[in-house]
Amino acid sequence: MDQCYPSYPADAGRLRRQFKQLLEETSYVTPGKSLSEVRVLFLGRECFESLAEEERQEIYDLHQRHIVEKARVNFQELLLERADLFYGICPASGGGALSPDQIKDITELLQEDVRYKLLDRFEQERQLVLLQHLGFLHRPRPERCPSAQLCMELQVWALLADRAAPAAPAVAGTHWVFAGGDSAVHPLNAVLVGSEGAADRLTQLFRLQLDEEEVEIDSQLFRLDLRVISDDTKLTRSVFFTPDFTPHGCLCVFSNAASFEYLRQSVEKTLLSSLQEEEEEEQEEEQGRPPFQGLPLVLVLAADPQLGRAELAQLRQDGRSLADR
C-alpha cells in the first residue's frame, strides 16, 4: 500500500515566506510593535498557526529590523525635504546654532508627517537623527553627511583627484606629479560653471567647509583653487586656461530649469558640437586642447529649496539624461 508523506522542509519554507509576505502587507505592523501586540491579527492564518513560536518570532524580528531601518531612512528624507525649516542654521544664511525653542518649533512642524510618527517608539533615536542633521547643517563636513560614503563631496573629490592631469615624465616611485613639485601641498584646480548664482553658491559652500582651502585625499594635502564661470555662453579656452591656472576638472552646477538649460546648451551646442573645429584651430596654433576636452565633467544638482517634488524629479531625470550622452 502506497503512503504519501508531506514534504516538511518544503512546507516550512513556504509557510515562512507566506508569513513574511503577510507581515509586509499588514499596515498595522509598525516599527517597535511586539509580536504579542499584533498576534490577534494572524490567528487562524495557516502560515502563522503552523509555524513554531521560535520561527514566528525570528521572522517577525527580521521584519522589524527592516521596517525600522526603512523608517530611519524615510525620516532622514523628511528632514532633507523640509530644508526650509532649517534655513536659519545654514552657514550660507549667516545663521548660527538653533536654540532649544527653535528646535521645538521645528519638531512641532514635522510631527504631523507620517514619516515622523513611524518612529514614535524610538524617540531617542529620532531625536539623535534630528540633532545629527542639525550638526551637519551647522558645520557641513563629509564625515557628518547622512549619505556616509555616498556623500557627493567625497565622490567629487575622489573623481577630481583620480583625473588630475599627470605631468610627464613621472618621478620614479610616484603615480602623479603636480604643479607644486616637491611641495607638501598639491594644487587642485576646479572650474565651476553655472548660471543664476548656482555656481557661486556652491563655491561659497566649498569655502565655508574647508580650512584654508586645503583638503586631505588619500593622505595627501591639496590646495583647492576654484574658478567660477557664470552666464558665459562662449566658454572659450582663455576662460578655462590661463598661465597660472590649469584646471583638473569641471563642476557643472544647476539649481532649477533655467540654469540646467544654460548648462545643456553650453555643453551640447557650444562645446560638444564645436570640439572638432576648435581642435583643428588649437592644433594649428599648437596651444593644446580646447576647453572641456579631456577634463572630467561632473553635473551637480544644487536644488533650489523652493522647487516642488515634480520639478525636482524632472531636474534629476534631465541631469541623468545629459550625463549619459
Backbone bond lengths (Angstrom), bond angles and torsions (degrees), N, CA, C in turn:
res aa  C-N    CA-C-N  psi(-1)  N-CA   C-N-CA  omega(-1)  CA-C   N-CA-C  phi
1 M - - - 1.457 - - 1.523 109.17 -
2 D 1.314 115.71 124.73 1.464 119.86 -179.00 1.515 110.27 -76.62
3 Q 1.344 114.86 140.29 1.459 120.78 176.35 1.516 109.62 -123.73
4 C 1.304 116.37 143.03 1.465 121.56 178.42 1.515 108.76 -106.88
5 Y 1.336 115.25 128.61 1.461 120.37 178.63 1.528 108.69 -111.61
6 P 1.282 117.12 135.99 1.481 119.27 -179.48 1.513 111.33 -67.03
7 S 1.328 114.74 148.88 1.470 120.33 177.34 1.518 107.92 -86.04
8 Y 1.330 115.98 91.18 1.460 119.97 -173.63 1.525 113.72 -61.70
9 P 1.350 120.02 -45.93 1.478 118.78 178.96 1.523 112.44 -60.26
10 A 1.343 116.06 -40.79 1.465 119.24 -179.66 1.518 110.78 -66.23
11 D 1.332 116.37 -42.66 1.463 119.91 178.67 1.519 111.28 -63.32
12 A 1.331 116.30 -41.63 1.466 119.89 -179.45 1.523 110.86 -62.57
13 G 1.331 116.39 -42.30 1.461 119.87 178.85 1.512 111.64 -63.85
14 R 1.343 115.59 -40.51 1.466 119.77 178.95 1.525 111.02 -64.56
15 L 1.322 115.91 -43.24 1.462 119.97 -179.25 1.525 111.75 -64.76
16 R 1.328 115.89 -39.16 1.468 119.45 179.10 1.526 110.52 -64.00
17 R 1.346 115.54 -43.56 1.466 119.10 179.25 1.527 111.16 -64.05
18 Q 1.318 116.07 -39.92 1.464 119.45 -179.66 1.528 111.44 -66.71
19 F 1.346 116.44 -39.34 1.462 119.08 179.04 1.529 110.25 -67.26
20 K 1.324 116.18 -39.53 1.467 120.17 177.45 1.530 110.38 -61.06
21 Q 1.338 116.45 -44.14 1.467 120.22 179.04 1.523 110.85 -65.40
22 L 1.335 116.36 -37.96 1.462 120.40 178.88 1.526 110.97 -61.95
23 L 1.334 116.56 -40.91 1.464 120.33 177.70 1.525 111.01 -62.64
24 E 1.334 116.33 -42.02 1.460 120.57 -179.06 1.524 111.65 -64.70
25 E 1.324 116.80 -30.53 1.464 120.80 -176.87 1.528 112.86 -89.93
26 T 1.331 117.34 -6.29 1.465 121.03 -177.88 1.520 109.56 -97.43
27 S 1.309 116.47 103.58 1.465 120.76 -175.53 1.522 112.71 -67.99
28 Y 1.326 117.53 -19.56 1.464 120.13 -179.52 1.527 111.43 -71.50
29 V 1.322 117.14 -19.31 1.469 121.15 176.91 1.524 107.37 -80.98
30 T 1.310 115.95 101.45 1.464 122.01 -177.19 1.520 110.41 -116.61
31 P 1.338 117.96 165.29 1.466 121.48 -177.61 1.527 112.89 -54.18
32 G 1.345 115.05 128.96 1.456 120.50 175.27 1.510 115.44 96.08
33 K 1.333 118.98 -14.27 1.460 120.49 179.25 1.527 110.08 -76.39
34 S 1.321 115.84 138.38 1.464 120.46 178.84 1.524 109.93 -83.38
35 L 1.323 115.35 162.20 1.463 119.85 179.17 1.525 111.06 -61.87
36 S 1.325 116.97 -35.46 1.466 120.08 -179.20 1.531 111.72 -62.85
37 E 1.336 117.30 -28.56 1.465 120.72 -179.26 1.526 112.74 -73.05
38 V 1.318 116.14 -26.54 1.470 119.21 -174.63 1.524 112.31 -115.33
39 R 1.326 116.83 2.52 1.463 120.86 -176.14 1.532 112.07 -54.34
40 V 1.325 116.76 -39.95 1.456 120.42 -176.03 1.527 112.20 -59.25
41 L 1.320 117.44 -25.29 1.467 121.13 -179.31 1.521 112.45 -68.96
42 F 1.335 116.32 -21.85 1.461 119.99 -172.46 1.521 113.04 -109.51
43 L 1.324 117.33 -0.27 1.460 119.96 179.21 1.526 110.26 -62.14
44 G 1.335 114.85 134.32 1.453 120.14 -178.97 1.511 113.91 89.69
45 R 1.332 117.64 -9.47 1.478 120.71 177.66 1.520 108.93 -86.60
46 E 1.327 116.21 128.23 1.462 120.89 -175.31 1.526 112.27 -56.12
47 C 1.339 115.81 -43.54 1.466 119.27 -176.16 1.522 112.20 -65.57
48 F 1.314 117.79 -18.59 1.465 121.67 177.07 1.525 110.87 -94.64
49 E 1.331 116.80 -48.41 1.457 121.03 -175.65 1.525 112.36 -66.45
50 S 1.335 117.49 -31.82 1.461 120.39 -173.95 1.521 113.52 -84.38
51 L 1.317 117.85 -11.50 1.466 120.78 179.39 1.519 110.68 -89.49
52 A 1.333 114.99 148.94 1.458 119.80 174.47 1.527 109.20 -69.00
53 E 1.321 116.61 155.31 1.462 120.82 -177.47 1.522 111.75 -58.56
54 E 1.344 116.47 -38.34 1.463 119.69 -179.77 1.527 110.97 -63.38
55 E 1.338 116.46 -38.73 1.463 120.07 179.61 1.528 110.96 -68.97
56 R 1.326 116.01 -41.86 1.462 118.91 177.38 1.529 110.87 -57.35
57 Q 1.349 115.29 -47.11 1.461 119.67 -177.24 1.522 111.34 -65.18
58 E 1.334 116.81 -39.46 1.469 120.64 179.56 1.528 111.11 -61.82
59 I 1.332 116.22 -47.04 1.466 120.64 -179.74 1.524 110.24 -65.31
60 Y 1.325 116.19 -40.71 1.465 120.09 -179.33 1.527 111.00 -65.35
61 D 1.334 116.99 -42.14 1.469 120.45 179.78 1.522 111.21 -63.10
62 L 1.334 116.71 -40.34 1.468 120.10 177.57 1.528 110.38 -62.91
63 H 1.328 115.56 -41.62 1.470 119.45 178.77 1.524 110.82 -64.15
64 Q 1.325 117.25 -39.99 1.461 120.54 178.78 1.530 111.30 -62.63
65 R 1.325 116.64 -43.18 1.474 118.97 179.14 1.521 110.52 -60.47
66 H 1.318 115.56 -38.97 1.471 119.88 -179.34 1.526 111.38 -66.45
67 I 1.334 117.83 -47.37 1.467 119.22 -175.73 1.528 111.63 -74.92
68 V 1.335 117.61 -27.18 1.466 119.43 175.84 1.524 110.14 -68.11
69 E 1.332 116.94 -44.03 1.461 120.02 178.46 1.526 110.52 -64.50
70 K 1.324 116.71 -40.37 1.464 120.34 177.89 1.524 110.52 -63.14
71 A 1.338 117.12 -38.21 1.464 120.91 178.82 1.523 110.96 -65.78
72 R 1.341 117.38 -37.94 1.472 120.70 176.88 1.523 110.30 -61.55
73 V 1.332 115.98 -46.97 1.466 120.55 -179.58 1.525 110.44 -61.85
74 N 1.317 116.96 -42.87 1.464 120.53 -179.74 1.524 111.69 -66.04
75 F 1.337 117.14 -35.84 1.462 120.02 177.91 1.527 110.18 -67.44
76 Q 1.330 116.73 -39.16 1.461 120.08 176.36 1.526 110.30 -63.17
77 E 1.325 116.96 -38.57 1.468 120.90 176.14 1.523 110.95 -61.56
78 L 1.326 116.02 -40.51 1.463 120.57 178.41 1.524 110.63 -60.59
79 L 1.333 117.25 -43.18 1.463 120.67 179.20 1.525 111.13 -62.55
80 L 1.332 116.32 -39.08 1.464 119.74 179.37 1.529 110.95 -69.81
81 E 1.316 116.45 -38.58 1.467 119.81 179.92 1.528 111.80 -65.77
82 R 1.324 116.32 -35.24 1.459 120.07 -177.93 1.526 110.59 -94.48
83 A 1.312 115.69 47.67 1.470 120.75 179.85 1.521 111.83 -60.05
84 D 1.334 116.82 -26.98 1.462 119.65 -179.00 1.526 112.38 -62.29
85 L 1.333 117.38 -27.01 1.464 120.60 -179.61 1.523 112.44 -72.18
86 F 1.338 116.02 -22.27 1.461 120.14 -173.80 1.523 112.73 -107.13
87 Y 1.321 116.88 11.10 1.466 119.11 -174.56 1.520 111.98 -58.33
88 G 1.311 118.14 -33.43 1.463 121.05 -177.42 1.504 114.36 -64.84
89 I 1.347 117.54 -19.76 1.459 120.03 -178.09 1.521 112.18 -96.43
90 C 1.338 116.94 -12.58 1.462 120.77 -177.02 1.521 110.57 -68.12
91 P 1.366 118.83 130.50 1.464 120.42 178.92 1.514 113.38 -56.57
92 A 1.342 116.92 -33.59 1.466 119.97 -178.34 1.525 111.57 -64.95
93 S 1.347 116.50 -23.56 1.462 119.49 179.88 1.512 112.05 -87.86
94 G 1.333 117.15 -5.24 1.457 120.98 -178.76 1.511 112.99 80.11
95 G 1.338 117.48 9.29 1.453 120.96 -178.75 1.513 112.31 -84.81
96 G 1.326 115.73 166.28 1.449 121.73 176.96 1.512 110.16 -113.43
97 A 1.332 116.15 -161.48 1.452 120.44 -179.78 1.527 110.31 -65.53
98 L 1.330 115.22 144.52 1.453 119.75 179.81 1.524 110.60 -75.60
99 S 1.308 116.31 147.66 1.461 121.73 177.76 1.528 109.43 -80.87
100 P 1.353 117.89 162.37 1.470 120.31 176.73 1.527 112.53 -55.89
101 D 1.314 117.39 -36.39 1.466 120.16 178.95 1.523 111.51 -65.93
102 Q 1.342 116.18 -38.56 1.465 119.78 178.33 1.531 110.74 -66.76
103 I 1.339 115.86 -40.62 1.465 119.91 177.95 1.527 109.99 -62.99
104 K 1.327 116.34 -39.56 1.465 120.61 177.38 1.527 110.86 -62.61
105 D 1.325 116.83 -41.61 1.467 120.76 178.62 1.526 110.98 -63.20
106 I 1.336 115.82 -41.54 1.466 120.32 179.07 1.522 109.96 -62.99
107 T 1.331 115.97 -44.36 1.463 120.63 179.85 1.523 111.32 -59.41
108 E 1.322 116.82 -41.42 1.465 120.73 179.85 1.524 111.64 -64.15
109 L 1.326 116.97 -33.10 1.460 120.63 179.18 1.526 111.96 -76.30
110 L 1.331 116.47 -24.49 1.461 120.72 -178.93 1.523 112.96 -87.59
111 Q 1.325 116.85 -26.23 1.457 119.71 -165.36 1.528 114.87 -70.65
112 E 1.317 118.20 -10.31 1.460 119.64 176.56 1.526 112.03 -83.91
113 D 1.321 116.65 -12.78 1.463 120.38 -179.73 1.531 109.44 -78.68
114 V 1.335 116.24 138.49 1.463 120.36 -177.82 1.525 111.60 -61.61
115 R 1.339 117.19 -29.46 1.467 120.17 179.54 1.523 111.73 -68.71
116 Y 1.314 116.93 -24.90 1.465 121.47 173.08 1.527 109.75 -77.16
117 K 1.322 116.67 -45.18 1.460 121.61 -175.43 1.525 112.62 -65.18
118 L 1.334 117.18 -30.35 1.461 119.69 -177.74 1.527 112.96 -63.30
119 L 1.318 117.64 -17.66 1.465 120.96 177.63 1.526 111.65 -104.98
120 D 1.330 117.37 23.07 1.463 120.69 -179.02 1.524 112.25 -59.14
121 R 1.324 117.44 -30.59 1.463 120.67 -179.07 1.528 112.21 -89.28
122 F 1.306 115.86 4.37 1.468 121.24 177.95 1.522 108.50 -129.52
123 E 1.324 115.81 53.94 1.459 121.58 -173.70 1.525 112.02 -58.28
124 Q 1.340 117.61 -44.88 1.466 120.22 -178.34 1.524 111.12 -63.90
125 E 1.321 116.12 -42.41 1.463 119.21 179.87 1.527 111.04 -67.92
126 R 1.313 116.83 -39.25 1.468 120.49 178.11 1.525 110.33 -62.73
127 Q 1.333 116.23 -42.15 1.458 120.45 178.28 1.518 110.95 -64.67
128 L 1.343 116.84 -36.86 1.462 120.68 178.84 1.523 110.76 -64.71
129 V 1.337 117.36 -43.48 1.467 121.00 178.09 1.523 110.26 -60.58
130 L 1.326 116.71 -41.98 1.463 121.08 179.27 1.526 111.02 -63.59
131 L 1.334 117.22 -44.84 1.466 120.52 -179.29 1.525 111.27 -67.22
132 Q 1.334 117.14 -37.12 1.466 120.07 176.69 1.523 110.44 -64.65
133 H 1.314 116.09 -37.89 1.464 120.20 177.58 1.527 110.47 -64.68
134 L 1.325 116.92 -42.67 1.463 121.24 177.72 1.523 110.69 -63.26
135 G 1.341 116.45 -41.01 1.463 119.91 178.28 1.513 112.28 -63.09
136 F 1.336 116.42 -38.38 1.460 120.47 178.84 1.524 111.00 -66.16
137 L 1.336 116.80 -40.61 1.461 120.23 179.59 1.524 111.35 -69.02
138 H 1.315 116.22 -37.91 1.462 119.90 -178.65 1.523 111.42 -70.48
139 R 1.330 116.55 -38.49 1.462 120.96 179.26 1.519 107.88 -138.49
140 P 1.330 117.59 77.41 1.471 120.28 -174.29 1.521 112.87 -68.27
141 R 1.309 115.47 114.38 1.460 122.57 176.52 1.527 108.57 -134.44
142 P 1.336 117.09 150.78 1.472 119.38 -177.66 1.521 113.41 -55.01
143 E 1.356 117.04 -38.92 1.465 118.89 -177.73 1.525 112.61 -67.65
144 R 1.321 117.48 -15.26 1.462 121.24 177.97 1.522 112.34 -99.85
145 C 1.295 117.15 -4.17 1.465 121.14 -175.07 1.529 110.46 -64.25
146 P 1.333 118.30 133.04 1.468 121.18 178.40 1.525 113.17 -60.20
147 S 1.334 117.04 -23.28 1.465 120.46 -178.84 1.515 113.29 -82.21
148 A 1.338 116.67 -3.25 1.469 122.29 178.36 1.531 110.24 54.58
149 Q 1.347 117.33 -124.77 1.456 120.51 -175.96 1.525 113.26 -70.15
150 L 1.324 117.35 -11.74 1.463 120.58 176.34 1.521 111.62 -88.65
151 C 1.323 117.17 5.45 1.461 122.17 178.83 1.524 109.88 -53.03
152 M 1.331 116.81 127.79 1.456 120.88 -176.76 1.518 111.87 -61.52
153 E 1.337 117.23 -35.61 1.460 119.25 -179.44 1.523 110.95 -63.30
154 L 1.342 117.29 -42.79 1.460 120.74 178.04 1.523 110.65 -61.28
155 Q 1.324 116.05 -40.79 1.459 119.51 -179.20 1.527 111.42 -68.69
156 V 1.331 116.43 -38.71 1.468 119.55 178.69 1.517 110.55 -64.81
157 W 1.359 116.72 -46.23 1.467 119.11 179.77 1.524 110.93 -61.05
158 A 1.328 116.50 -42.50 1.458 119.86 -179.62 1.523 110.82 -63.01
159 L 1.337 116.32 -41.75 1.459 120.38 179.76 1.519 111.41 -65.09
160 L 1.324 116.57 -45.88 1.460 119.78 -179.97 1.520 111.31 -63.89
161 A 1.328 117.37 -39.30 1.461 120.48 179.92 1.523 110.79 -66.55
162 D 1.353 116.53 -39.83 1.461 120.04 -179.62 1.519 112.26 -69.04
163 R 1.346 115.32 -32.77 1.461 119.22 -175.89 1.524 113.57 -96.00
164 A 1.321 118.56 0.53 1.462 119.83 -179.36 1.520 109.55 -57.09
165 A 1.342 116.37 131.15 1.461 120.78 -172.70 1.516 111.45 -63.06
166 P 1.352 118.84 125.71 1.457 121.21 179.11 1.520 111.20 -79.92
167 A 1.290 116.03 148.52 1.463 120.39 173.39 1.517 108.63 -89.95
168 A 1.280 118.72 154.94 1.458 122.65 -179.01 1.524 109.54 -125.34
169 P 1.364 117.35 138.43 1.455 124.57 -5.60 1.514 111.08 -82.34
170 A 1.353 117.01 158.44 1.460 120.95 179.54 1.518 109.79 -76.91
171 V 1.315 115.40 147.60 1.452 120.29 176.28 1.512 108.92 -67.82
172 A 1.309 117.22 139.92 1.453 121.43 -178.66 1.520 110.47 -56.10
173 G 1.355 114.52 134.12 1.457 118.90 178.25 1.505 113.89 88.33
174 T 1.345 118.52 0.67 1.466 120.58 178.29 1.516 108.92 -127.52
175 H 1.334 116.11 158.73 1.460 121.42 179.37 1.519 111.52 -95.34
176 W 1.347 116.64 -34.28 1.447 121.20 -175.80 1.518 109.79 -132.68
177 V 1.304 115.25 147.58 1.460 120.74 172.89 1.517 107.01 -124.39
178 F 1.321 117.63 120.35 1.453 122.56 -177.36 1.516 109.98 -98.64
179 A 1.325 113.27 167.47 1.460 118.82 -176.73 1.516 112.19 -62.12
180 G 1.340 116.03 -19.21 1.451 119.61 -178.86 1.509 114.21 -73.81
181 G 1.359 116.57 -5.71 1.451 119.88 178.95 1.516 111.59 63.66
182 D 1.332 116.49 -125.59 1.458 121.24 -178.71 1.518 112.58 -84.98
183 S 1.298 117.42 5.96 1.459 120.79 -178.37 1.525 110.47 -62.81
184 A 1.329 115.60 145.84 1.465 120.45 178.82 1.523 111.74 -72.84
185 V 1.326 116.91 -17.52 1.462 121.58 179.72 1.526 108.93 -116.36
186 H 1.332 116.45 118.76 1.460 121.35 -178.03 1.526 110.67 -91.91
187 P 1.319 117.80 144.20 1.467 119.77 176.02 1.524 110.98 -75.04
188 L 1.302 116.92 141.47 1.456 122.95 175.16 1.525 106.66 -133.06
189 N 1.327 116.09 104.79 1.461 121.92 -172.46 1.528 110.97 -101.31
190 A 1.306 116.13 127.00 1.466 121.08 -179.75 1.518 110.16 -130.33
191 V 1.331 115.03 139.11 1.461 121.79 175.11 1.522 108.21 -102.77
192 L 1.321 117.02 131.95 1.460 122.22 175.44 1.521 108.60 -110.51
193 V 1.322 116.19 119.54 1.460 121.96 -178.73 1.525 108.81 -111.63
194 G 1.325 116.82 130.67 1.458 120.08 178.70 1.515 110.71 -177.69
195 S 1.315 115.71 166.67 1.461 120.59 179.21 1.519 110.01 -122.71
196 E 1.325 115.67 171.41 1.461 123.04 177.72 1.528 112.53 55.16
197 G 1.324 116.26 33.03 1.461 120.60 174.82 1.510 115.03 81.13
198 A 1.346 119.05 1.45 1.463 121.18 -176.85 1.526 111.28 -62.67
199 A 1.337 116.83 -46.72 1.465 120.37 -179.61 1.522 111.34 -67.85
200 D 1.326 116.85 -37.52 1.471 120.31 179.78 1.526 111.62 -64.47
201 R 1.335 116.52 -40.71 1.468 119.53 -179.28 1.520 111.36 -66.78
202 L 1.334 116.95 -40.54 1.459 119.39 179.00 1.517 110.81 -67.05
203 T 1.330 116.85 -38.19 1.462 120.61 176.61 1.519 110.85 -60.58
204 Q 1.317 116.21 -42.14 1.465 120.19 179.15 1.523 111.09 -62.80
205 L 1.331 116.89 -40.16 1.460 119.97 178.89 1.520 111.54 -66.13
206 F 1.335 117.21 -40.27 1.462 120.50 176.33 1.525 110.13 -56.70
207 R 1.307 116.07 -48.43 1.464 120.40 -175.00 1.527 112.02 -69.50
208 L 1.327 116.91 -29.31 1.458 119.65 177.07 1.525 111.45 -69.04
209 Q 1.332 116.32 -30.08 1.454 119.95 -175.27 1.523 113.25 -87.79
210 L 1.316 117.44 -20.28 1.461 120.30 -174.24 1.519 111.02 -99.25
211 D 1.302 115.40 140.66 1.458 121.11 174.35 1.525 108.63 -90.29
212 E 1.305 116.19 116.76 1.465 122.28 179.11 1.523 111.71 55.80
213 E 1.351 115.80 30.97 1.466 122.46 175.09 1.521 112.44 58.58
214 E 1.325 117.39 28.72 1.458 121.21 178.33 1.520 109.45 -115.11
215 V 1.340 115.77 145.15 1.455 121.52 178.96 1.524 108.16 -140.44
216 E 1.331 116.06 143.51 1.461 120.99 179.90 1.517 109.50 -101.55
217 I 1.335 116.03 125.60 1.454 122.80 178.15 1.516 108.17 -130.93
218 D 1.336 116.43 121.02 1.463 121.42 179.85 1.520 111.52 51.09
219 S 1.325 115.60 48.21 1.469 123.09 175.68 1.523 113.26 66.28
220 Q 1.321 117.96 15.50 1.460 121.41 176.01 1.527 109.25 -119.46
221 L 1.321 115.57 142.92 1.457 120.43 179.32 1.527 110.50 -92.96
222 F 1.318 115.88 133.94 1.456 121.94 177.48 1.524 108.62 -124.58
223 R 1.317 115.57 139.93 1.457 120.58 174.20 1.523 107.86 -101.21
224 L 1.315 115.27 119.04 1.458 120.61 -175.23 1.521 110.95 -84.06
225 D 1.331 115.17 128.82 1.463 121.57 174.89 1.524 107.19 -121.96
226 L 1.318 116.63 119.73 1.456 121.45 -175.77 1.519 111.13 -109.38
227 R 1.327 115.41 138.07 1.462 120.91 174.16 1.526 107.94 -122.86
228 V 1.319 116.12 124.83 1.465 121.57 -176.81 1.522 110.06 -101.09
229 I 1.335 115.80 131.16 1.461 121.73 175.75 1.521 107.38 -121.83
230 S 1.331 116.99 116.57 1.467 121.28 -177.52 1.521 110.69 -123.80
231 D 1.320 115.14 132.13 1.475 121.98 172.42 1.526 113.38 57.16
232 D 1.324 117.26 29.76 1.467 121.16 176.49 1.524 107.27 -108.03
233 T 1.331 116.89 104.46 1.458 120.35 -175.41 1.523 113.02 -81.00
234 K 1.317 117.34 -12.29 1.463 119.08 -179.65 1.521 111.04 -80.82
235 L 1.320 116.87 -45.03 1.460 122.11 178.62 1.523 111.59 47.54
236 T 1.307 116.01 56.89 1.455 120.98 -179.60 1.519 110.61 -75.86
237 R 1.317 114.77 169.28 1.460 120.18 -179.13 1.518 111.47 -59.37
238 S 1.325 117.56 -37.21 1.463 120.59 -177.19 1.523 111.94 -65.29
239 V 1.338 117.02 -22.52 1.461 119.88 177.64 1.524 110.46 -73.56
240 F 1.328 116.33 -34.86 1.461 121.19 -177.49 1.528 112.31 -86.30
241 F 1.321 116.09 -45.20 1.463 121.35 -172.07 1.526 110.46 -111.08
242 T 1.318 115.73 129.57 1.461 121.95 173.38 1.523 107.13 -133.15
243 P 1.334 117.50 167.04 1.470 119.12 -179.47 1.526 113.92 -55.38
244 D 1.339 117.56 -28.95 1.466 119.66 -177.42 1.529 112.66 -111.58
245 F 1.338 117.40 13.45 1.464 119.38 -179.69 1.518 109.46 -147.41
246 T 1.333 116.38 112.22 1.457 122.69 173.96 1.525 107.90 -118.02
247 P 1.326 118.16 110.94 1.471 119.96 -174.33 1.524 112.77 -70.24
248 H 1.334 114.67 146.40 1.461 121.28 174.86 1.522 111.39 -99.46
249 G 1.327 117.56 -17.40 1.452 121.24 -179.22 1.511 110.83 -172.33
250 C 1.327 115.41 170.07 1.464 120.36 -176.45 1.523 110.09 -135.25
251 L 1.338 115.73 131.75 1.455 122.46 174.33 1.525 108.56 -103.52
252 C 1.319 116.47 119.03 1.463 121.90 178.97 1.530 107.60 -98.90
253 V 1.329 116.37 108.82 1.466 121.79 -169.20 1.528 110.72 -105.11
254 F 1.340 115.69 132.27 1.465 119.59 174.54 1.524 109.37 -138.28
255 S 1.327 115.41 148.66 1.463 120.25 -175.97 1.528 112.91 -126.20
256 N 1.320 116.59 -15.92 1.463 120.52 179.30 1.526 108.56 -154.18
257 A 1.316 116.57 -176.62 1.463 120.62 -176.00 1.524 112.10 -62.31
258 A 1.330 117.43 -39.40 1.465 120.73 -177.98 1.523 111.35 -66.21
259 S 1.333 117.43 -44.70 1.462 119.78 -179.10 1.527 110.97 -70.46
260 F 1.345 117.58 -30.41 1.463 119.31 175.25 1.520 110.63 -67.35
261 E 1.324 116.77 -41.34 1.460 120.25 179.96 1.522 110.87 -61.88
262 Y 1.342 116.56 -37.74 1.465 120.62 176.23 1.523 110.16 -59.66
263 L 1.330 116.69 -45.70 1.461 120.13 -179.92 1.522 111.18 -65.91
264 R 1.323 115.88 -44.23 1.458 118.99 -178.51 1.521 111.21 -59.06
265 Q 1.326 116.37 -46.03 1.457 119.86 179.32 1.523 110.98 -65.33
266 S 1.327 116.30 -41.59 1.461 120.20 -178.46 1.514 111.47 -63.55
267 V 1.329 115.67 -46.56 1.462 120.00 -176.32 1.516 111.58 -74.52
268 E 1.326 116.74 -48.21 1.458 119.80 -174.84 1.525 112.96 -75.06
269 K 1.325 116.26 -53.88 1.460 119.79 -173.25 1.522 112.51 -82.41
270 T 1.324 115.88 -56.78 1.459 119.68 -172.37 1.514 112.77 -69.80
271 L 1.340 116.03 -38.50 1.457 119.14 -173.64 1.517 112.83 -96.80
272 L 1.326 116.73 -61.32 1.450 119.02 -172.23 1.521 112.50 -63.66
273 S 1.324 117.12 -40.10 1.459 119.43 -177.60 1.518 112.84 -71.78
274 S 1.327 117.00 -19.39 1.468 119.42 -176.56 1.521 112.88 -109.77
275 L 1.324 117.38 9.47 1.465 118.81 -177.29 1.530 112.07 -61.27
276 Q 1.332 115.74 -44.23 1.456 118.44 -177.64 1.524 110.98 -62.70
277 E 1.351 116.56 -44.80 1.460 119.91 179.83 1.524 111.00 -63.57
278 E 1.317 117.16 -44.86 1.461 120.14 -179.17 1.520 111.05 -65.88
279 E 1.350 115.90 -36.51 1.454 118.92 -179.16 1.526 110.50 -64.39
280 E 1.340 115.78 -40.68 1.459 118.81 178.62 1.522 110.61 -62.68
281 E 1.342 116.60 -42.58 1.457 120.25 178.81 1.523 111.23 -64.50
282 E 1.305 116.16 -41.64 1.468 119.72 -178.32 1.529 110.40 -67.20
283 Q 1.337 116.44 -38.55 1.453 119.17 179.13 1.522 110.85 -64.14
284 E 1.336 115.63 -39.05 1.457 118.59 178.83 1.519 110.50 -63.84
285 E 1.343 116.14 -38.37 1.458 120.21 -177.78 1.521 111.85 -88.73
286 E 1.364 115.61 -4.09 1.468 121.51 -179.52 1.533 111.26 52.34
287 Q 1.324 114.25 47.89 1.458 119.75 -179.59 1.523 112.55 -110.24
288 G 1.326 118.68 8.41 1.461 119.81 176.29 1.515 112.92 91.05
289 R 1.329 115.16 -155.68 1.457 121.64 -172.85 1.524 112.44 -81.26
290 P 1.340 116.63 151.27 1.469 120.20 175.76 1.521 110.67 -75.53
291 P 1.328 118.32 169.13 1.466 121.20 179.37 1.526 111.50 -55.15
292 F 1.317 116.35 141.81 1.461 125.22 177.18 1.519 113.17 76.63
293 Q 1.330 119.58 -28.99 1.456 118.64 -175.35 1.521 109.38 -67.65
294 G 1.328 115.76 124.72 1.451 120.48 -179.51 1.512 114.28 85.10
295 L 1.334 117.86 -12.11 1.463 120.80 178.82 1.525 109.96 -88.12
296 P 1.337 117.64 140.14 1.464 118.84 172.85 1.518 110.16 -70.47
297 L 1.327 116.20 131.59 1.464 121.36 178.09 1.525 108.71 -108.04
298 V 1.314 116.45 130.42 1.461 122.03 177.53 1.521 108.44 -120.70
299 L 1.331 116.49 120.86 1.464 120.69 175.28 1.526 108.70 -84.70
300 V 1.327 116.68 125.79 1.467 121.83 -177.01 1.526 109.35 -120.50
301 L 1.332 115.81 119.22 1.461 120.57 174.93 1.525 108.61 -93.09
302 A 1.331 116.17 103.51 1.464 122.13 174.87 1.522 106.17 -102.60
303 A 1.313 115.94 80.91 1.465 122.00 -165.64 1.519 113.11 -63.18
304 D 1.323 114.44 138.57 1.462 121.35 172.19 1.530 108.20 -66.28
305 P 1.342 118.54 126.15 1.471 120.30 -178.02 1.528 113.84 -61.55
306 Q 1.322 117.66 -15.87 1.463 120.69 -179.88 1.529 112.73 -82.65
307 L 1.336 117.03 -6.88 1.458 119.86 -177.73 1.525 110.98 -68.88
308 G 1.328 115.88 143.94 1.459 120.58 173.97 1.519 110.29 -81.38
309 R 1.325 116.31 170.24 1.466 120.48 -177.60 1.521 111.82 -61.71
310 A 1.318 116.42 -42.10 1.465 119.85 -178.46 1.525 110.92 -64.31
311 E 1.333 116.79 -42.78 1.467 120.48 179.07 1.525 110.87 -64.41
312 L 1.339 116.58 -41.07 1.460 120.74 180.00 1.523 110.73 -64.41
313 A 1.323 116.78 -43.30 1.464 120.68 178.86 1.526 110.95 -62.61
314 Q 1.330 116.82 -39.98 1.463 120.53 179.04 1.520 111.46 -65.57
315 L 1.342 116.97 -40.68 1.465 120.68 178.13 1.522 111.13 -62.73
316 R 1.329 116.78 -41.53 1.464 119.96 178.12 1.518 110.96 -61.32
317 Q 1.335 116.07 -43.92 1.454 120.30 179.66 1.524 111.04 -65.10
318 D 1.328 117.22 -42.46 1.463 120.67 178.19 1.523 110.87 -62.19
319 G 1.337 116.37 -40.25 1.459 120.02 179.01 1.513 111.83 -63.62
320 R 1.343 116.49 -43.17 1.467 120.04 178.56 1.524 110.71 -62.83
321 S 1.320 116.18 -42.06 1.468 119.93 -179.38 1.523 111.14 -62.62
322 L 1.328 116.95 -42.15 1.459 120.23 179.23 1.518 110.78 -67.71
323 A 1.326 117.18 -38.20 1.466 120.65 -179.45 1.521 111.84 -66.81
324 D 1.333 116.97 -29.08 1.463 120.68 -177.93 1.521 113.11 -79.20
325 R 1.321 117.88 -9.57 1.471 119.89 -175.62 1.515 111.53 -83.03
